[in-house]
C-alpha cells in the first residue's frame, strides 16, 4: 500500500517521483488521504500554530480528521422528522433515539458503526484518539454533556456517519439558554460534513431567529447544503404547490444567493403515503436523494482535498493579516492605543493586505468575527511575518495539491463496488421494490407518467377552476345562412337557444372542406419561391474554445450532464467580476431556465465572463450567434433568445 502513496517533492527539489497507478479506488483514496495528512503536517500546520489560526477559526486538524468517514449533518427545527429520517435510512431504531411531536432529541448524536449496540458519552468521545471529535472540547462541558455517540451494526454506517441534532428552537423557547452555542457547534460540524440536510415540515415552514443564524454560518459550504421538504404526503396536491412556494420564499430571504438549493420533496418514514396523488413525484424525489447519499463515499477524497484547499487559502490570508498588524505596532510606547485604532479600522487593514499581496477578496474572513477574536489577543506578542513558511504553504496550492489531484481517476473508472454496496444499504421508496436499472439524469420528474383523470382528480379540478377564472376567448361565430328565415325567439326561448349555441361551439369542429382545384394547383406549382427558412448563424464559440471549456466542465462532476449553481459559482468568481455582473452572466447562460448548466450553457457562461474581462459589455438579450445550437428550436431566427421563451 505504501508504494501507491504520494510524497510531495521536498523544498528545493526539481520534482517528485511519479506515483504508480493504483490497483483500485481503495488504494487511491488511502494514498490521497496520506498525502493530505503529510502536506498538512509539514507545510500548513506550522503556519497555523505560529499565528494561532485555531483560536480565530477552527481547531487544528489531527490525522483522525482526515481518516474519518464521510459525515451527513441533519439540521432543522423540532418535529421536522430528523430522527425519523435516520431511522428510515437505517431501517431500524438506534440507541438513544427519541421521536415525538415536541422537542424530544435534546442532544447531538453521532450515529456510527459498531459491532454491538452501545452509547458513548460526549466527554469520552472528545478525548478518544480514534474519533474525529477532539475539536469539540473547545465548547466545554456545557456541550459535551449534551453530546453522545450511538454505535450499532449497520451496513450503511460502514461508509458514512450521521449526525442527529436537537431541534432548532423557535418562538419563546429560543430565548432560553442551552448552555452552549448552537450556532458555533453547527458551524464546527458543517466544516467537516460532506452533506448538510436542512429538514422542513410541510406544516412548519417558518424560520426562527436561531435557525436563521444556523443557516447563515453555512455560507461557504453551499455546495454541501440540500433541503428536504419532509412529510409532504400530509397535504394534497393543491396545498403542496402553496407549501413549496412558501418554502422557496422563506429560503430566498435567508440564502442571499441568486441560486436556489436543491429541494427534495417526500415523506421519509416507514409508513404509506397519506395523500397518494403525488406518489410518483415523491418516489422520484426520494430516489434522487438516495443517489446523492450513495455517491458520498465515492466523492469523499475529493471533498477532503476541497476542504483542505479552502482551509489553506484562509490560513494564507490570516498569516498576511497578522503579519501586517504586527508591522503596524510600535516597538515601545503606545501599543494599547495603536491596537485599539487597528481594531477600529480593521476593514482598512483588510483592504491594504488585499492590495499589497493580490489576495482574493473571497478568501478574507468575516470582519466582525475577526475583530471579536483579535480583541482577545495582544497583537504585539504575535511573531513577525515568516515569508519562508508562507511561501512553502503557497506551494501546496500551486504545486503539491495539483500533483496529488493527478492521482484521481475519472469518475467510474475504477469499479470497487462501494457505490453498489451503499445503494444496497439504503432503503427504497415505499412503493419501489429496489433501486435498480441505469442511473437517471437527475430530473425529479423522470419516469413520472403524464397526469390522468384516474390518478389526479384534484389536479384536474384545480386546472378546471383556474380555467374558469380566465376570461373566455372571443367566440368565432359561424356565418349566418342567407336563406334562413327563422324568427328570433323572445324571452326564455332566446336564452335557451343561446345556451345551445354555446354548447355547440364546444363540440368538435366539422372537418374543413377539401381544397379547391385552383388552390391545389397553386400549392403544387414548382416555380413558386420556396418558403423562407430562418437563418442559423454559426456559434460564436469556436470548437477549440468549447474543447477547453468541456475539460473544465468535466472536473465539476456533472450530475446527469448538468452542474448546479453552487458548483459553478467558485469557477466564475475566479474572474473577480462584480456579483451583479456574474448574476447577469448566469441569467444569460441558463438558456432553458432549469437552474442548472449543461456543457453548452457552461461554455457560454465562460465565454461571457472572458468577454467581460476583456472589456466587452454584456448583451441585454442573448444574440442569435451566442445561443447554443442545442438550444435552438425549429423556429429559431434573428430574434435570438426571445424566440426560445
Legacy VTK file of the C-alpha trace (Angstrom):
# vtk DataFile Version 3.0
C-alpha trace
ASCII
DATASET POLYDATA
POINTS 645 float
0.000 0.000 0.000
2.838 2.395 0.772
4.128 2.153 -2.812
0.958 3.887 -4.012
1.379 6.778 -1.583
2.076 10.222 -2.981
5.039 12.013 -1.409
5.323 15.674 -2.443
8.762 16.860 -3.533
10.960 18.331 -0.865
11.606 22.043 -0.787
14.153 22.948 -3.438
13.819 19.683 -5.341
13.164 19.784 -9.021
10.200 17.488 -8.798
8.751 14.460 -7.091
8.598 10.867 -8.185
5.620 9.725 -10.165
3.312 7.561 -8.086
2.373 4.256 -9.730
-1.182 3.867 -10.895
-3.275 2.341 -8.086
-4.787 -1.062 -8.463
-8.204 0.036 -7.249
-10.024 3.014 -5.769
-9.351 1.907 -2.188
-5.596 2.269 -2.637
-6.132 5.548 -4.435
-8.251 7.005 -1.641
-5.836 5.839 1.035
-2.841 7.361 -0.729
-4.663 10.644 -1.301
-5.582 10.827 2.381
-1.994 10.055 3.391
-0.762 12.732 1.005
-3.133 15.296 2.509
-2.027 14.413 6.042
1.618 14.801 5.039
1.046 18.173 3.382
-0.917 19.479 6.354
1.641 18.357 8.953
4.669 19.601 7.039
3.541 22.849 5.404
0.175 24.081 6.679
0.066 23.266 10.388
3.310 25.161 11.199
1.770 28.381 9.839
-1.488 27.783 11.741
0.398 27.202 15.000
2.611 30.260 14.504
-0.286 32.678 14.012
-2.837 30.956 16.311
-5.206 30.030 13.490
-7.151 27.666 15.763
-8.100 30.483 18.145
-9.615 32.548 15.331
-11.416 29.938 13.223
-11.396 26.157 13.615
-9.192 23.931 15.833
-6.090 22.406 14.318
-6.626 19.145 12.470
-5.422 15.719 13.532
-4.837 12.591 11.464
-8.232 11.281 12.562
-9.943 14.253 10.929
-8.536 13.066 7.607
-9.273 9.389 8.276
-12.874 9.991 9.417
-15.726 8.516 7.426
-17.896 10.877 5.376
-20.356 12.719 7.581
-24.004 13.705 6.955
-25.337 16.526 9.159
-29.076 16.941 9.769
-30.412 20.351 10.822
-33.944 21.634 11.298
-36.479 22.884 13.774
-38.100 20.465 16.175
-40.598 17.923 14.875
-39.433 18.109 11.263
-38.553 14.411 11.216
-34.751 14.411 11.611
-34.594 11.354 13.859
-37.300 9.593 11.841
-35.231 10.286 8.719
-32.222 8.496 10.250
-34.459 5.612 11.288
-35.759 5.466 7.703
-32.209 5.268 6.319
-31.088 2.588 8.765
-34.302 0.591 8.624
-34.230 0.173 12.398
-34.029 2.004 15.718
-30.704 3.217 17.048
-29.593 3.606 20.691
-30.579 6.914 22.241
-33.253 7.882 19.712
-36.346 9.794 20.799
-39.196 10.570 18.407
-42.180 12.770 19.196
-44.172 15.841 18.125
-42.335 18.153 20.531
-38.574 18.723 21.041
-37.508 15.205 22.043
-33.896 14.982 20.818
-32.149 17.255 23.317
-28.590 16.413 22.285
-26.230 15.935 19.378
-25.950 12.255 18.497
-23.218 10.823 16.264
-24.741 7.659 14.785
-21.780 5.429 13.915
-20.992 1.839 13.025
-20.098 -0.610 15.758
-20.043 -4.356 16.260
-22.565 -4.033 19.083
-25.129 -1.504 20.234
-23.824 0.980 22.787
-23.956 4.651 23.759
-20.744 6.594 24.434
-20.878 9.874 26.413
-19.610 13.049 24.779
-16.617 13.560 27.092
-15.335 10.086 26.260
-15.773 10.744 22.526
-13.922 14.075 22.736
-10.804 12.543 24.328
-10.792 9.361 22.237
-7.746 9.188 19.970
-9.643 7.106 17.404
-12.565 9.529 16.982
-12.656 12.765 14.953
-14.325 14.773 17.747
-11.387 16.154 19.749
-12.068 19.650 18.450
-15.384 19.709 20.322
-13.509 20.138 23.622
-13.473 23.876 22.887
-17.214 24.029 23.713
-16.673 22.661 27.237
-18.876 20.539 29.476
-21.935 22.598 28.634
-21.938 20.952 25.227
-20.183 17.630 25.892
-22.876 16.614 28.371
-25.355 17.100 25.509
-23.314 15.065 23.028
-23.158 11.303 22.672
-22.183 8.580 20.236
-24.638 5.865 19.204
-22.987 2.764 17.762
-24.781 -0.129 16.124
-24.141 -2.717 13.394
-25.411 -1.308 10.093
-24.203 -1.814 6.543
-24.857 1.865 5.705
-22.862 3.122 8.690
-19.824 1.234 7.450
-19.449 4.041 4.886
-20.939 7.184 6.455
-21.564 8.728 9.889
-24.850 10.555 10.533
-25.137 13.470 12.978
-28.553 13.949 14.583
-29.118 17.353 16.157
-31.609 18.845 18.606
-34.429 20.811 17.031
-33.562 24.446 16.475
-35.766 26.446 18.823
-38.437 28.902 17.765
-40.593 31.497 19.497
-40.145 31.949 23.240
-38.028 28.772 23.515
-35.154 30.307 21.527
-34.546 32.838 24.300
-33.745 30.050 26.754
-30.011 29.402 27.056
-28.853 25.913 26.041
-25.573 26.150 27.943
-23.573 26.160 24.696
-23.588 27.920 21.346
-25.876 26.030 18.976
-24.611 28.174 16.109
-20.961 27.523 16.971
-21.417 23.757 17.217
-23.374 23.680 13.958
-20.548 25.621 12.289
-17.975 23.099 13.572
-19.893 20.120 12.208
-20.703 21.912 8.932
-16.991 22.422 8.216
-16.438 18.660 8.490
-19.648 17.346 6.934
-19.824 16.004 3.401
-23.550 16.746 3.108
-25.813 19.065 5.117
-29.541 18.353 5.051
-31.936 21.108 6.153
-35.265 19.482 7.011
-38.579 21.324 6.838
-42.040 20.079 7.751
-44.870 20.752 5.307
-46.741 22.306 8.265
-43.712 24.142 9.714
-42.055 26.457 7.196
-41.214 29.407 9.429
-37.519 30.121 10.035
-36.815 31.249 13.591
-34.036 33.646 14.562
-31.840 30.819 15.837
-32.424 28.730 12.700
-31.595 31.772 10.564
-28.294 32.173 12.414
-27.532 28.485 11.899
-28.225 28.762 8.159
-26.068 31.890 7.879
-22.991 30.099 9.254
-23.354 27.573 6.439
-22.089 30.168 3.954
-19.004 28.847 2.288
-20.494 25.338 2.362
-23.229 25.997 -0.215
-22.207 23.013 -2.324
-22.953 20.688 0.605
-26.408 22.021 1.501
-29.578 20.197 0.448
-33.128 20.992 1.543
-35.657 18.274 2.361
-39.375 19.111 2.439
-40.474 16.269 4.694
-43.978 14.977 5.440
-45.131 16.219 2.038
-47.721 13.437 1.838
-49.674 15.100 4.656
-51.047 17.707 2.217
-52.879 17.348 -1.086
-51.630 18.464 -4.493
-53.010 21.993 -4.299
-51.687 22.555 -0.789
-48.289 21.137 -1.784
-47.982 23.761 -4.519
-48.589 26.502 -1.981
-46.259 24.928 0.598
-43.433 24.631 -1.929
-43.813 28.260 -2.979
-43.838 29.432 0.632
-40.711 27.394 1.389
-38.800 28.879 -1.543
-39.884 32.365 -0.482
-38.646 31.768 3.088
-35.329 30.328 1.897
-34.828 33.220 -0.503
-34.792 35.655 2.417
-32.063 33.693 4.229
-29.881 32.379 1.399
-28.598 35.608 -0.125
-27.675 33.991 -3.415
-29.127 34.011 -6.940
-29.032 30.215 -6.951
-31.528 28.027 -5.119
-30.574 24.949 -3.107
-31.724 21.556 -4.326
-35.024 20.723 -2.630
-36.167 17.116 -2.222
-39.866 16.511 -1.641
-41.025 13.359 0.087
-42.067 11.620 3.255
-39.140 9.879 4.891
-40.558 7.347 7.286
-41.733 3.765 7.036
-45.417 4.490 6.590
-47.674 4.533 3.488
-48.430 7.896 1.909
-51.498 9.654 3.274
-52.242 11.541 0.024
-51.308 9.375 -2.920
-51.956 11.700 -5.877
-48.262 12.776 -5.810
-46.926 9.290 -5.128
-44.837 9.092 -8.325
-43.301 12.501 -7.646
-42.366 11.500 -4.081
-40.784 8.268 -5.276
-38.718 10.069 -7.922
-37.559 12.693 -5.415
-36.678 10.115 -2.767
-34.722 8.092 -5.329
-32.732 11.214 -6.245
-31.812 11.821 -2.610
-30.767 8.198 -2.187
-28.489 8.577 -5.226
-26.862 11.643 -3.655
-26.263 9.731 -0.440
-24.917 6.787 -2.412
-22.277 8.979 -4.065
-20.943 10.443 -0.802
-18.288 7.745 -0.114
-17.078 7.832 -3.714
-16.556 11.617 -3.538
-15.093 11.623 -0.021
-11.463 12.003 -1.147
-12.337 14.892 -3.452
-14.207 16.555 -0.600
-11.168 16.292 1.681
-8.997 17.934 -0.957
-11.567 20.694 -1.407
-11.821 21.401 2.322
-8.054 21.460 2.777
-7.686 23.907 -0.120
-10.278 26.235 1.439
-8.530 25.999 4.803
-5.115 26.657 3.257
-6.352 29.760 1.442
-7.845 31.120 4.678
-4.648 30.314 6.596
-2.568 32.163 4.000
-4.748 35.273 4.283
-4.678 35.037 8.089
-0.862 34.944 8.118
-0.667 38.053 5.918
-3.194 39.920 8.108
-1.386 39.115 11.369
1.956 39.962 9.783
0.639 43.350 8.651
-0.835 44.107 12.084
2.430 43.167 13.766
4.350 45.503 11.462
1.989 48.379 12.321
2.548 48.039 16.082
5.033 50.433 17.758
8.203 48.974 19.279
7.989 50.621 22.711
5.187 53.006 23.667
1.537 53.455 22.751
0.799 49.800 21.986
-2.663 49.777 23.550
-3.723 52.903 21.701
-2.399 51.595 18.406
-4.128 48.224 18.844
-7.443 49.969 19.567
-7.032 52.034 16.397
-6.239 48.942 14.326
-9.282 47.119 15.698
-11.472 50.103 14.913
-10.265 50.229 11.295
-9.881 46.523 10.585
-11.675 46.956 7.240
-8.877 49.260 6.080
-6.337 46.658 7.194
-8.064 44.021 5.062
-8.049 46.374 2.077
-4.324 47.131 2.443
-3.444 43.438 2.738
-5.600 42.637 -0.273
-3.922 45.285 -2.442
-0.371 44.641 -1.274
-0.467 40.862 -1.761
-3.099 40.494 -4.507
-5.165 38.110 -2.396
-8.735 37.284 -3.480
-11.394 39.169 -1.550
-13.400 35.965 -1.181
-10.627 34.392 0.935
-10.839 37.031 3.696
-12.689 36.189 6.946
-15.780 37.894 8.278
-14.810 41.331 9.608
-16.947 41.267 12.764
-15.855 37.758 13.783
-12.191 38.527 13.159
-12.390 41.742 15.194
-14.019 39.900 18.089
-11.359 37.166 18.063
-8.456 39.623 17.705
-9.655 41.742 20.643
-8.741 38.843 22.972
-5.081 38.871 21.833
-2.128 41.216 22.246
-1.004 41.992 18.691
2.497 42.914 19.836
3.086 39.332 21.021
2.446 37.792 17.600
5.581 36.826 15.633
6.637 38.727 12.530
5.600 37.596 9.077
7.538 34.452 8.141
7.963 34.634 4.392
9.572 31.199 4.011
6.775 29.336 5.797
4.043 31.138 3.866
5.797 30.553 0.542
6.076 26.847 1.365
2.329 26.833 2.068
1.707 28.599 -1.247
3.435 25.684 -2.981
0.767 23.404 -1.531
-1.833 25.243 -3.613
0.222 25.807 -6.749
2.163 22.536 -6.981
1.594 19.831 -4.370
-2.198 19.505 -4.390
-2.416 19.651 -8.225
0.192 16.866 -8.259
-1.916 14.945 -5.787
-5.068 15.500 -7.822
-3.464 13.768 -10.783
-3.970 10.509 -8.928
-7.738 10.872 -9.026
-9.255 8.641 -11.706
-12.137 9.755 -13.874
-15.474 9.105 -12.252
-16.455 5.459 -12.650
-13.026 4.408 -13.993
-12.366 2.100 -11.073
-15.136 -0.283 -10.127
-14.823 -1.226 -6.486
-18.496 -1.883 -5.793
-18.608 0.698 -2.962
-21.425 2.682 -4.579
-23.381 -0.500 -5.197
-22.961 -1.638 -1.588
-24.050 1.762 -0.255
-27.053 1.726 -2.568
-27.992 -1.735 -1.336
-27.826 -0.454 2.253
-30.122 2.499 1.520
-33.890 1.998 1.710
-36.024 2.114 -1.421
-39.063 4.430 -1.546
-42.169 2.818 -0.032
-43.638 1.528 -3.295
-40.382 0.910 -5.172
-39.081 -2.627 -4.614
-35.420 -1.826 -5.405
-33.241 0.874 -6.873
-32.219 -0.994 -9.995
-31.575 -0.078 -13.606
-29.446 2.689 -15.124
-28.773 5.839 -13.178
-31.182 8.557 -14.276
-30.479 12.060 -15.383
-31.324 13.620 -12.039
-34.588 15.141 -13.269
-37.075 14.903 -10.421
-39.882 14.227 -12.907
-38.007 11.443 -14.666
-40.162 8.370 -15.311
-43.258 10.138 -13.941
-46.222 9.430 -16.242
-48.401 12.229 -17.506
-51.313 13.031 -15.156
-54.587 11.348 -15.986
-58.142 11.776 -14.776
-57.901 8.463 -12.918
-54.776 9.379 -10.921
-55.027 13.113 -10.283
-58.648 14.234 -9.854
-57.610 17.065 -7.541
-55.193 18.371 -10.141
-57.919 18.289 -12.809
-60.272 20.132 -10.506
-57.582 22.748 -9.845
-56.963 23.212 -13.582
-60.716 23.484 -14.215
-61.030 26.167 -11.543
-58.086 28.085 -12.997
-59.573 27.873 -16.480
-62.929 29.108 -15.217
-61.248 32.142 -13.681
-59.772 33.200 -17.031
-61.856 35.361 -19.424
-63.156 33.287 -22.346
-61.535 33.809 -25.738
-63.590 35.733 -28.317
-66.088 33.421 -29.945
-65.763 32.741 -33.657
-69.334 32.956 -34.910
-70.299 30.757 -37.861
-71.630 32.566 -40.956
-75.376 33.068 -40.934
-77.029 31.346 -43.933
-78.580 33.880 -46.277
-81.693 31.772 -46.904
-82.538 31.458 -43.225
-85.911 32.968 -42.351
-86.146 31.640 -38.769
-87.680 34.285 -36.488
-85.853 35.452 -33.316
-87.086 33.716 -30.172
-88.008 36.150 -27.427
-87.562 35.710 -23.661
-86.524 32.344 -22.171
-86.588 30.622 -25.536
-83.907 33.020 -26.789
-81.747 32.288 -23.735
-82.144 28.548 -24.278
-81.195 28.897 -27.919
-78.110 30.930 -26.941
-77.079 28.266 -24.421
-77.448 25.537 -27.040
-75.328 27.610 -29.418
-72.614 27.990 -26.786
-72.588 24.237 -26.142
-72.369 23.527 -29.838
-69.277 25.753 -30.042
-67.535 23.459 -27.532
-68.196 20.374 -29.640
-65.744 19.013 -32.159
-65.453 21.298 -35.194
-66.524 19.794 -38.523
-63.700 18.822 -40.879
-62.612 21.593 -43.254
-63.874 21.394 -46.837
-61.482 19.876 -49.383
-59.252 22.397 -51.139
-60.378 23.644 -54.481
-58.630 22.601 -57.673
-57.102 26.047 -58.129
-55.675 26.023 -54.597
-54.188 22.547 -55.114
-52.645 23.653 -58.386
-51.136 26.727 -56.754
-49.676 24.632 -53.946
-48.059 22.270 -56.448
-46.551 24.993 -58.676
-42.816 24.084 -58.929
-41.853 27.627 -59.926
-43.122 29.246 -56.762
-40.465 30.661 -54.442
-39.550 28.238 -51.619
-40.703 29.190 -48.120
-38.302 31.346 -46.143
-36.029 29.307 -43.860
-34.844 31.124 -40.754
-31.114 31.669 -40.778
-28.978 29.758 -38.291
-25.755 31.668 -37.670
-22.638 29.786 -36.620
-21.984 29.598 -32.895
-19.660 32.351 -31.690
-17.784 29.846 -29.511
-15.182 28.049 -31.589
-14.525 24.328 -31.374
-11.162 24.970 -29.685
-12.795 27.141 -27.012
-15.548 24.586 -26.471
-12.999 21.785 -26.004
-11.210 23.780 -23.292
-14.437 24.602 -21.510
-15.530 20.962 -21.695
-12.362 19.940 -19.859
-13.203 22.338 -17.034
-16.825 21.164 -17.067
-15.736 17.523 -16.637
-13.825 18.398 -13.439
-17.049 19.668 -11.797
-18.522 16.132 -11.553
-21.703 16.863 -13.527
-24.824 15.024 -12.435
-26.963 13.903 -15.346
-24.884 16.043 -17.687
-25.509 19.223 -15.678
-23.954 21.175 -12.806
-25.768 23.312 -10.251
-25.223 26.957 -9.379
-23.230 26.380 -6.152
-20.789 24.195 -8.121
-20.323 26.718 -10.941
-20.115 29.772 -8.690
-16.461 29.338 -7.495
-15.322 28.877 -11.111
-16.959 32.103 -12.274
-15.835 34.031 -9.188
-12.203 33.489 -10.172
-12.724 36.279 -12.714
-13.134 38.762 -9.799
-16.089 40.318 -11.633
-18.798 42.029 -9.523
-21.593 39.843 -8.195
-24.187 41.753 -10.213
-22.251 41.024 -13.402
-21.934 37.330 -12.572
-25.636 37.192 -11.775
-26.364 38.600 -15.232
-23.961 36.058 -16.794
-25.891 33.269 -15.082
-29.228 34.610 -16.322
-27.978 34.736 -19.910
-26.267 31.335 -19.765
-29.137 29.369 -18.205
-30.991 29.363 -21.508
-33.587 26.743 -20.586
-34.105 28.290 -17.107
-33.801 24.994 -15.193
-31.389 26.334 -12.559
-28.501 24.227 -13.909
-25.960 24.429 -16.733
-25.166 21.712 -19.240
-21.848 21.663 -21.124
-23.063 24.085 -23.820
-24.504 26.534 -21.287
-21.331 26.313 -19.191
-19.228 27.103 -22.271
-21.495 30.103 -22.904
-21.013 31.319 -19.311
-17.228 31.040 -19.581
-17.274 32.859 -22.930
-19.347 35.722 -21.490
-17.040 36.021 -18.475
-13.940 36.184 -20.686
-15.596 38.778 -22.902
-16.491 40.879 -19.870
-12.944 40.665 -18.501
-11.682 41.788 -21.919
-13.876 44.893 -21.663
-16.774 43.866 -23.865
-20.232 44.713 -22.452
-22.783 42.023 -21.764
-25.711 41.966 -24.203
-29.173 42.878 -22.971
-30.513 39.690 -24.552
-28.625 36.770 -25.981
-27.874 37.391 -29.689
-28.533 34.559 -32.160
-24.858 33.677 -32.662
-24.401 33.078 -28.912
-27.403 30.787 -28.465
-26.025 27.217 -28.166
-27.030 25.065 -31.155
-28.587 22.523 -28.789
-30.960 25.241 -27.514
-32.149 26.487 -30.889
-35.708 25.459 -31.634
-37.218 24.767 -35.002
-38.452 28.363 -35.250
-35.108 29.902 -34.443
-34.487 33.138 -36.258
-32.916 36.526 -35.875
-34.802 37.350 -32.691
-32.443 35.176 -30.633
-33.435 34.087 -27.178
-36.757 35.874 -27.271
-37.998 33.202 -29.690
-36.959 30.438 -27.325
-39.073 31.651 -24.460
LINES 1 646
645 0 1 2 3 4 5 6 7 8 9 10 11 12 13 14 15 16 17 18 19 20 21 22 23 24 25 26 27 28 29 30 31 32 33 34 35 36 37 38 39 40 41 42 43 44 45 46 47 48 49 50 51 52 53 54 55 56 57 58 59 60 61 62 63 64 65 66 67 68 69 70 71 72 73 74 75 76 77 78 79 80 81 82 83 84 85 86 87 88 89 90 91 92 93 94 95 96 97 98 99 100 101 102 103 104 105 106 107 108 109 110 111 112 113 114 115 116 117 118 119 120 121 122 123 124 125 126 127 128 129 130 131 132 133 134 135 136 137 138 139 140 141 142 143 144 145 146 147 148 149 150 151 152 153 154 155 156 157 158 159 160 161 162 163 164 165 166 167 168 169 170 171 172 173 174 175 176 177 178 179 180 181 182 183 184 185 186 187 188 189 190 191 192 193 194 195 196 197 198 199 200 201 202 203 204 205 206 207 208 209 210 211 212 213 214 215 216 217 218 219 220 221 222 223 224 225 226 227 228 229 230 231 232 233 234 235 236 237 238 239 240 241 242 243 244 245 246 247 248 249 250 251 252 253 254 255 256 257 258 259 260 261 262 263 264 265 266 267 268 269 270 271 272 273 274 275 276 277 278 279 280 281 282 283 284 285 286 287 288 289 290 291 292 293 294 295 296 297 298 299 300 301 302 303 304 305 306 307 308 309 310 311 312 313 314 315 316 317 318 319 320 321 322 323 324 325 326 327 328 329 330 331 332 333 334 335 336 337 338 339 340 341 342 343 344 345 346 347 348 349 350 351 352 353 354 355 356 357 358 359 360 361 362 363 364 365 366 367 368 369 370 371 372 373 374 375 376 377 378 379 380 381 382 383 384 385 386 387 388 389 390 391 392 393 394 395 396 397 398 399 400 401 402 403 404 405 406 407 408 409 410 411 412 413 414 415 416 417 418 419 420 421 422 423 424 425 426 427 428 429 430 431 432 433 434 435 436 437 438 439 440 441 442 443 444 445 446 447 448 449 450 451 452 453 454 455 456 457 458 459 460 461 462 463 464 465 466 467 468 469 470 471 472 473 474 475 476 477 478 479 480 481 482 483 484 485 486 487 488 489 490 491 492 493 494 495 496 497 498 499 500 501 502 503 504 505 506 507 508 509 510 511 512 513 514 515 516 517 518 519 520 521 522 523 524 525 526 527 528 529 530 531 532 533 534 535 536 537 538 539 540 541 542 543 544 545 546 547 548 549 550 551 552 553 554 555 556 557 558 559 560 561 562 563 564 565 566 567 568 569 570 571 572 573 574 575 576 577 578 579 580 581 582 583 584 585 586 587 588 589 590 591 592 593 594 595 596 597 598 599 600 601 602 603 604 605 606 607 608 609 610 611 612 613 614 615 616 617 618 619 620 621 622 623 624 625 626 627 628 629 630 631 632 633 634 635 636 637 638 639 640 641 642 643 644
